């Protein structure tokens, strides 16, 4: 966008006044931009905290009730809140594993409880069965892999 043109006044006093006003306006743009950046950073920190609290609340309700609770955080809310992994358990063989929410082929606005019927056990799938997985909780990092000996 082209800069706005201000016609130069003929008198010297008016030129000085216009110069001062333009200087003030340019200084205010910098100040307002800095305030906007600070407010945005504060808002993003509050949203991140709200997403973390929502994920922790859902984990507590899951622990207390033991079933996928509606409403749950959306995938993007869980990831933003610091809980990018979902711990699941096969309903047949009771094998636990962690699912990375960021690589799931679902929209980020999909709720975590909606994944209950879509996640399957890989171990049982190799045996020709497709039992659904039980959602356990959202976790911050995956559990260390247990070697099968």
MITISE-118948 format. One line per 3 residues: number of its first residue (from 1); their letters; for each residue x, y, z of C-alpha. Coordinates in pm, whole numbers, plus 50000, padded with zeros to 5 digits. Last residue first. Example, Ala and Ser with C-alpha at 12.3 -4.5 7.8 and 13.67 -1.06 7.14 Angstrom:
<dobas>
2) SA) 51367:49894:50714 | 51230:49550:50780
</dobas>
This chain:
<dobas>
149) XXX) 51236:43867:52549 | 51003:44157:52461 | 51181:44487:52511
146) XXX) 50975:44746:52696 | 50969:45081:52519 | 51003:45378:52751
143) XXX) 50666:45544:52812 | 50579:45819:52569 | 50598:46181:52675
140) XXX) 50345:46430:52817 | 50061:46181:52858 | 49690:46180:52778
137) XXX) 49503:45899:52949 | 49359:45548:52925 | 49167:45511:52599
134) XXX) 49056:45153:52534 | 49152:45006:52199 | 48915:44837:51961
131) XXX) 48962:44474:51869 | 49071:44399:51510 | 49165:44032:51487
128) XXX) 49369:43862:51216 | 49670:43774:51431 | 49868:44068:51291
125) XXX) 49576:44293:51391 | 49610:44165:51748 | 49958:44316:51783
122) XXX) 49863:44639:51606 | 49576:44711:51846 | 49315:44942:51694
119) XXX) 49230:45312:51724 | 48911:45433:51557 | 48645:45355:51818
116) XXX) 48814:45548:52098 | 48937:45830:51874 | 48618:46033:51933
113) XXX) 48723:46075:52299 | 49023:46280:52182 | 48806:46537:52006
110) XXX) 48882:46606:51641 | 48981:46972:51587 | 49328:46873:51468
107) XXX) 49169:46684:51177 | 49259:46317:51178 | 49544:46133:51007
104) XXX) 49725:46084:51339 | 50084:46210:51337 | 50047:46484:51600
101) XXX) 49854:46260:51838 | 50149:46026:51891 | 49995:45703:52018
98) XXX) 50135:45530:52325 | 50103:45157:52381 | 49950:44917:52629
95) XXX) 49882:44551:52559 | 49569:44424:52734 | 49533:44133:52484
92) XXX) 49163:44188:52405 | 49063:44547:52498 | 49395:44676:52372
89) XXX) 49521:44960:52592 | 49576:45325:52497 | 49804:45606:52615
86) XXX) 49762:45924:52414 | 50068:46139:52345 | 50098:46512:52265
83) XXX) 50009:46635:52616 | 50182:46974:52644 | 49872:47196:52642
80) XXX) 49920:47277:52273 | 49917:46905:52189 | 49603:46845:52393
77) XXX) 49432:47150:52244 | 49526:47042:51890 | 49379:46695:51946
74) XXX) 49057:46839:52089 | 49007:46819:52464 | 48741:46584:52593
71) XXX) 48373:46642:52638 | 48275:46358:52662 | 48458:46106:52876
68) XXX) 48606:45791:52738 | 48566:45539:53019 | 48732:45473:53353
65) XXX) 48527:45707:53573 | 48787:45840:53818 | 49096:45792:53601
62) XXX) 48919:45930:53294 | 48792:46227:53497 | 49146:46295:53619
59) XXX) 49288:46270:53266 | 49015:46504:53135 | 49103:46762:53401
56) XXX) 49472:46737:53313 | 49394:46793:52944 | 49170:47092:53022
53) XXX) 49435:47238:53253 | 49700:47210:52981 | 49466:47369:52724
50) XXX) 49390:47659:52962 | 49763:47709:53027 | 49835:47718:52653
47) XXX) 49550:47965:52601 | 49688:48185:52880 | 50038:48178:52728
44) XXX) 49891:48263:52386 | 49706:48559:52539 | 50019:48694:52707
41) XXX) 50215:48663:52382 | 49933:48839:52193 | 49919:49119:52452
38) XXX) 50297:49172:52426 | 50287:49177:52045 | 49995:49422:52045
35) XXX) 50173:49649:52293 | 50484:49647:52072 | 50273:49732:51764
32) XXX) 50101:50013:51955 | 50434:50168:52056 | 50577:50143:51704
29) XXX) 50264:50291:51545 | 50263:50566:51810 | 50610:50682:51703
26) XXX) 50494:50720:51343 | 50188:50921:51453 | 50400:51145:51676
23) XXX) 50644:51214:51391 | 50355:51293:51154 | 50211:51533:51409
20) XXX) 50547:51707:51458 | 50604:51742:51082 | 50253:51884:51037
17) XXX) 50316:52140:51311 | 50650:52241:51157 | 50488:52278:50812
14) XXX) 50205:52485:50967 | 50454:52720:51128 | 50646:52760:50800
11) XXX) 50341:52859:50595 | 50252:52691:50266 | 50123:52362:50400
8) XXX) 50267:52042:50251 | 49998:51812:50117 | 49988:51488:50317
5) XXX) 50025:51183:50096 | 49947:50845:50251 | 50210:50585:50191
2) XX) 50137:50341:49908 | 50000:50000:50000
</dobas>
